Amino acid sequence: MGALTRAGNLLTNHYQVSQPPGHKMNKNTNTFLSMAFLASVFTLLPSAIVEADFDDVSKWSVRGIVKAESEAMISSELVAQVKSLPFKEGQRFDKGDIILEFDCRRYLADLRAAEADVETARVKVKTNTALKRHNAVGAEELEISNAKLNQTVATKEALSVKTDQCTIHAPFQGRVVERKIHEHEMPEAGSPLLKIVKDGNLELELIVPSNWLTWLRSEQSFLFKIDEIGSVLTARILQIGAVVDPISKTAMVSAKLVDATDAVRPGMSGTATFTPPNG
């Protein structure tokens, strides 16, 4: 309708400009312009149809974001000074590398004390067991010594878990995204310390119209053009969301970039273009 209206306006304006000043359109002129307008409608209809077809094709494209296959925010329940942060932001590390280390001398001393308590409690149980054979102690006292041994063992195990966190190893090969703490600082328990992402496979997160679910399939291939570097890469659907958002009428789709290069980074965005079902 916009194209048709523009045609009518152009005809009227052209007629008015071509007439002498003060000239007014009469009934015959109006009739002529109406007929000319109808003729222009049929002239413009093909181009209007082409525009509509283009709009239909564009509906097969959606925006997406590049994501790492896996990422982690490292934190710890320890309250201790950071001793070492070997890797800076952007640097790569291998699986098993030390990525963060605390000064845990206090926790290690507590663990040694707990180990000594366990040995003391174990000796007490052994002594009471021998005395019980000769009726030198009662059964109740032997039970109390066994309970004390169990308590010291539990304390030791809890401290052992804490000291295991003194040195944090990389769970996978990847890169450091962000360091939220520095060496010699003492973070609060549970606060985020280090954000890391996994190297290797990169994934896409797309939000598609819910009516696409009638033809989208797992392993379906499509093209993804990355804004930041201009590259067009091949991607393949990994998983289609289990639910549809009832307000936006959209669903989440995750995909894998098949031929990603080192230039592609998590956080980049682009356009995913699908081939129409009958295209």
N, C-alpha and C positions, 0 to 999 in steps of 0.2 A: 504493500500500500504506500510506503514511503516513496518508492520509485514512481508510482502513478501520480501521486500528488505533485511531485517535482515536475513531471512532464506538463501537467495542467498549468502550473505557475509559470513555467518557462514560455508556454504559448501566449498566455495573457500578457506577460511582461513584454514579450517581443512585439505584440500588436500595439500596445500602448506607446512604446518607445518610437515605433515607426510612424505614428500619427502626429499631425500638427498640434501645437499647444492648445489646450482648451477643448479638444475633440472629445466627445462622449460616445460610448458604445451604444448602438441602438439594438432593437430586437433581432434584426437580421444578423448583426455582428455577433450577438450572443449565440445564435443558432450555429453560425459558421464555426465559432470557437468550440462549441460543444462537440460538433462533428469531428473537428480536427483533434480534439482531446481524445475521443474514442479511437481514432486511428492511431494515435501515439501509444495508447494502451497496448494494442496488439504488437506494436513495434518493440515495446519495452518488456513484454512478457517473457521472451526467451532469456534475457539477461537476468530477470528476477528469479527464474527457475534455476539458472546456473548458480546464483548466490545461495539459494536454499540448499542445493546439492552440496556446495562447499561447506556450509554450516553443518550438514549431516555428517560429513567426513570428519570434521574437526571434533565431533563428539567422541571419537574413539581415542582421544588423547587425554591423559590426566597427569597431574604433577606428582613427583615423588622425591624422596630423600634417601641418600646413601647412608647406610648404617654398617657398623662393624658386626661381624658374625657373633662376637661376644665382647662384653666390656664389664669392668668391675670397678667399684669404688671401695678402695681399701680403707678399713678402719680397725681399731683395736680397743679392747676394754682396759688396756694398761694405762696407768698414769706414770709415765716415765719420760725422761729426756730423749729426744731423737739423737741417736749417735751417728747415723749415716744414711744418706739418700744418694746412692751411687749414680742414678740416672736423672738427667734433666728432661724438661718438657720437649717432646719430639724425638727423643733418643729411643733406639730399639734395644730390646733385651731378649734373652732366650728363656725358655721354660726352665724353671729351677734357679735362675739367678736371684741373688739377694737384691730386693728392690727397696727395702727399708729395714733399719736395725735400731733397736732401742738400747739405751744404757740400763741394763737390768741387774745391776749388782745387788740392789736391795731385794728384788724378787728371788734371785739365786741364793742369797743368804737365808731368806725365809724358807726356801725349799730344803736347804741343808739342815735347818733346824727341825723341819717337819720330818725329814728322814731319820734324824736322831730320835725324835719322839716315837716313831714307829718301832725302832729297834728296842727302845726302853720298854714300850708296851708289849712287844713280843717276848722279851725276857721275863716280864712280869707274868704273862700267861703261862710260859714254860715252868716257872717256879711254882705258881699256884696249882698247875696240873700235877706236878710231882708231889706237892704237899697234900693234895686232895686224895692221892692214893693211900696216904697214911692217916687220913682223916684229920690233918693238921689245920685245914681250912674248910669252910663250908662251901656248898655248891653255889650259893649266892655270890660269894666273893669271887669265885672262878668265873662266873658269868659276867660280873662287872668288869673284870680284867679283860675278858674277850671283847666286850662292848667298847672298852677304851681303846683296844687295839684297832678295831674297825673304824673308830672315829679318827684316829691318827692317820690311818691309811687313806681315808677319804680326804682329809686335809692335805696330805701329801699329793694326792692325785689332782686336786684342784689347783694347787700351786704349780704342779708340773704342766698343766694345761696353760696356765698363764705364762710360764717361762718359754713355752713353745712359741708364743707370739712375739718373743723378743726379737726374733729374726723372721722376716716375712719373705717368702720365696715367690717368684712369679708363677702363677698357675698355668700360664701359657706363654707362647712367644708373641711379643707385641711391642707396643710403644707406650710411652708415658704421655698422657693427654694433659694432665694438670697436677701440679704439686700444691697442695693446700697447707703444707707445713714446711718448715725449714729446719736444718740441723741446729741442735742445741735448744730448740723450743720444746715445751712440755704441753702437748695437747690434752684436752679433756677426754675422759673415757667415752668411747663410742663416736667421737667426732670424725668426719671424713678426712683422710690424710692424703690419699693418692688415687687419681683416676687413671685407669689403663684400658687400652683396647687391644683386641687380638689382631695379629697380622693375618694375611691370607685372604680367605673368601670374604667378599663384601656383599651385603644384601641391600635390598630396596624396600622401602615402606611406601605403599600406595594407598590412596583412598579412592575407591571407585563407586560409581552409581550402583545402587542395589539391583537394578534391572540387568546389569551385566552378568550377574550370577547365573543367568540362564544359559550362558555360553562359555564363561570362563572355566578353565580346567587346570588342574595341577600339571606341571611340566610344559604348559603352553609357553611358547617363545614370543618375544616382542622386542622392540627397539627402545633404547633409552638414551636421549641426548642430554649430556651434562652441560649445564650453563657455564660453569667456571672455565672449562677447557675446550668446550665445543665438540668433544668426541661423541660419536654415536656408537654405543655398545650393545651387544646382544644380552638379553636377560631371559630368565626362565622362572615361571611361577613356582614357588615352593609350597605355599599354604594360602588358602582362602579363609577369611575370617568366618567364625562360627555364628556370629550374630550380625544383625543389621541395625544401624542406628535409626530409630523410628522417626526422629525429627528431621535429620538431614537426608535420610534415605540413601545412606552410603554404607560401605563395608570395607574392612581393612584387608589388604592383600600384601603378603611378603613374597619377595622374589630374590633370585640370586643373579649377580652379575657374572656372566660366563667368561668374558674376555677382558676383565679389568686390568689396568696397568698400574705402575707405581705412582702415576700422576693422580690417580683417583683417591680421594680421601673421604673418610666418614664425615658427614655433615654437608657434603655437596648436594645440590639439588638439580632437578632437570625435568624433562618431559618424557613420559612413556607413551609410545604410540603402538596401538594394537591394530591388527588386520581385522576388518569387519568379518563377522561370521560367514557372510556370503560373498566376501570380497576376494 
